[in-house]
Amino acid sequence: MRDATLTRRDMLWAAGALSVGAAFAKPPKAAAAEPSGTGPEPISWVDSAMPEVTHRMIETNGIRLHVAEQGEGPLVILCHGFPECWYSWRHQLPALAKAGFRAVALDLRGYGRSDRPEAVEQYTILHDIGDIVGLVDALGAKQAVIAGHDIGAPIAWQAALLRPDRFRAVIALGVPFRPRAFGGSVPPTTLMPRNENAVFYQLFLQTPEAEAALGRDLRRTFRSQFYALSGDKPPSEGGFAGGMIPRKGSLLTDPVSLPSWITESDVDIYVAEYTRSGLRGPLSWWRNVDRSWELLAAFDGAAVTVPALYIAGDRDFIVPVFQQAIARQPTLVPKLRRTIMLPACGHWTQQERAIEVSAAMIDFLRQL
């Protein structure tokens, strides 16, 4: 591995790779939400279902992001995964606020109420990092702790690596740290397994077929995903072995009942948000995997220098897929404080084990 010290030339190269200045965005300002069918939405509002949470539209990095925030104190930014939205952090928002922190969960670009750029190329990891740097500015903070689940985890890891001046610590759920976000010395998609019977899930999510299949019946999509990837699904039912998607047969099941940690009313929220946003923006992340890896070339071999916490479920399909990266984390993340493996927990970490995850996050934050 090459010397991980970043030279001025490295920094300038990385900055120049961002045609929109993503990771080095200028301070933004608040802006009104896009018009709805009944007229313009407000700049901020409160949902009667969660009156303690304030929703706002924030202008950052040339787009508008929707955020949900609660509490006062040191800033904690919460980044969701796919197919999710800010609501996946509904349990952590009040827990962090009660513990004395300002918790802010956003809809990533392309999701929910946030803007949805038209060009696929505007969904690289550096665009997401630039959005969040600008969000920290807009919230009037100099620094934040950044947390992420699923694709939010590599966004959080790389944000902490590129901008340790803005992100003083990182919390990752599910996905471990990997060099250049996706690992490997060649384009990531060239390493992803495929055969005549199945294809790696990240390759599938790049296809038009994925958008059609997942968008055909959103309620079935979410009910299926929340059950099939959870720790509640019996191992005897098979599943997402090795992260592979069968080329034939039904992609989605329709479980008789949902796990106890999620309700039909919760599913209603996800269905409403994806009815609003569609799947094109969210899936564009996967269509930029190789491009994002290329943009991070200057940081290959660099270590995450801020304190870190890693949490995963021992039944999360991500764990066996990335077991080597998990084992290497102490070397690549020298200030990794803890690695927590939650027993009988699947992919939806902060929802399946809300109390344990919130407690671990708060304990880590209080020790910074």
Disulfide bonds with the S-S distance in Angstrom:
none
